[in-house]
Amino acid sequence: MPEDEDTELDALREQVELHERRITELEIDAAFRRQTSDDLDEVLRDQGRRLAMLEQRVAELVGQLGLVEDD
């Protein structure tokens, strides 16, 4: 192979390596973002459950106040 072709092949190989590294970085970033999104979804679900329990407790307490006032 002539030297020009070797140089061109080396340059192409280097470009492929750079692209492969960038793809790997993007895949890692996407996986991190998915995990972060899943974690945030779980936090929101947990907060929703807690809020529902608090609302129920407030309703119970308000109901008890109504009973006390009626006495």
N, C-alpha and C positions, 0 to 999 in steps of 0.2 A: 504494500500500500504506500502511495506517496505520502510525504510528510503533511501536506495540506489536508488530506483526507483524515489522517490521524488526529490532527489538530481540531478539525471540524467534528469528528466523532467524540473527542474528549470534551469539547464545548457542549455538544448535545447531551452527553452523559451527565455533565455538571448541571445543565438545565433540568434534566429529568430528576436528579437528586434534589435540587432546590424545590422543584414542584412537589416531589414526594414528601419532603420535610414540611412544606407548607400545608399539604393535605393532612398530614398527621397532626399538625398543630390545630388545624380547623376541626378535625374530628375530636380531638381532646377538648377543645373549647365547646363544641356542640354538646358533648357528653356532660361536661360540667354545667352548662346552661340547663340541660334537661334535668339533671339531678337537682340543681338549685330550684328550678321551677316545681319539680315534684315536692321538694322540701317545703317550699312556700305554700303549695296547695295543701299539704298536710297541716301546716300551721294554721291556715285559714279555716280548714275543717274543724280543727281542735278549738279554735276561737269561737266558731259558730256553735259548737256543742256547749262550750262554757257559757256563752251568752244565753243560749236556750235554757240552761239550768238556772242561771241567775234570774232570767225572766220568770221562770216557774216559781222560784223561791220568793221573788218579790210579790207575785200574784198570791202565793200562800200567805205571806205576811199581811198583805192588804186585806185578804179574806179574814184573817184572824183579828185584825183591827176592827173590821166591820162587826164581828161577833162581840168584841169587847165593848164597843160603843153601844150596841143594842142592849146590853145588860143593865 
